[in-house]
Amino acid sequence: MAEQENQYGVTQAADSGLLTAEENPQEQGSGQKIGLVEEAPELPNAEVSSGALAELKAERDQLLDRLARLQAEFDNARKRQEREKQEFRDYATGSVVEQFLPVIDNFALALGANASAEQLRTGVELIVKQMDETLRTLNVQAVPTIGQQFDPRVHEALGTVERDDLPDHSVAEEIRKGYRIRERLLRPALVRIVSNPKQTEA
């Protein structure tokens, strides 16, 4: 192999431009690189003993059993809650219906009575009064209407009535009663409201 001297006076291989194994300490013998990559440590034995495997399976089975029990308890609690809710609804409905049974009895007596029209009217008025008393015991009150200022939150306007003796936009007639329980509106009152030309023209 031909050698030549470079400008610094160092002799190097001219043909291949590579140093020999003796001249390059990173390559020896069969061309393996020395000192660049450390040898990987030997891995420990990955095999799991039969005892450890049995312990893992037992722990897994315990977790699955606990999960199944929790799921069953959750389903039972949900069913119990639904049953108690339905029982509460039935109890509340029964309490209300029980108070209206005497009213229904009086209606049945009035229908079976052999009385004049005036007597029937008086009987119906008494039944309506009894029903109002029952509603009051349930904290159900009628929405005030006639003479009140129209309130769209509790009144529903069916039309207008032209009158000059009542304030404009007040309630003149009640077509259907409205009811509320405490502050909750059950249904609005159906009314006709006043249109006072004297106030609207002014």
PAGUVO-812947 format. One record per residue (C-alpha): z, y, x. Coordinates in steps of 0.25 Angstrom, whole numbers, plus 5000, padded with zeros to 4 digits. Last residue first. Layout:
N
ZYX
...
END
This chain:
202
511252384575
510152294569
510952174573
512252214567
511752254553
510752134553
511952034554
511351904558
512551804556
512551664561
512251534554
513151414559
513151274565
514451254572
514351184586
514751044588
515850974596
516151094604
517251074615
518351174616
519351104607
518551004599
517351084593
516751084580
515551154573
515451164558
514051164551
513351274544
514351384546
513851514541
513951664546
514251644561
514251784569
512951834575
513051974568
514452004562
514551964548
514452054535
512952084538
512351944536
511051884540
511251734542
510751664555
510351524558
510851384562
511751444574
512551344582
513951384585
514951344595
514351384609
513351474601
514451564596
514151644584
515251744581
516251684571
516251724556
515951584552
516051484563
517251434570
517051294576
517751184569
518951124577
519150984583
520550964589
520550824584
521750864574
520850974570
519750874566
520650804557
521050934550
519550964548
519350834542
520450854532
519950984528
518550914526
519250804518
519950914509
518650984507
517950854503
519050834492
518950964487
517450944485
517650814479
518550874469
517550984466
516450884464
517350804454
518050674458
517850524457
518250494472
517550394480
516850504489
518150574491
518950454495
517950424505
517950564511
519450554511
519450424519
518450484529
519450594531
520550494533
519750424544
519450554552
520750544560
520450394564
519050434568
519650524579
520650424584
519550314584
518650394592
519650424603
520050284603
518650234604
518350334615
519550294623
519150144621
517750174627
518350244639
519350134641
518150034641
517350114650
518450134660
518749984660
517349944662
517250044674
518549984680
518049844678
516749874686
517549944697
518549824698
517349734699
516649814710
517949824718
518149674717
516749644722
516949744733
518149674737
517449534737
516349594745
517349644755
518149514756
516849434758
516449534770
517749514776
517649364775
516249364781
516749454793
517849354796
516949234795
516049304805
517149334814
517649184814
516149134816
516049214829
515049324829
513949314840
513549444846
514049394860
514149524868
512949594873
512649594889
512649724895
511249794896
510749804911
510649944916
509350014916
508850094928
509550034940
508449944944
507049934937
506449804938
505049794946
505149644950
505849674963
506449814963
506249944956
507150064955
507450064970
505950114973
505550104988
505949954989
505149924976
503950004980
503650144977
502550174968
501350274970
500350154968
499450174980
500150284989
501550214990
502450324996
502850385009
503750505009
503350625018
503550725008
502050755006
501750615003
501550505013
500650395010
500750245008
499650135006
500050005000
END
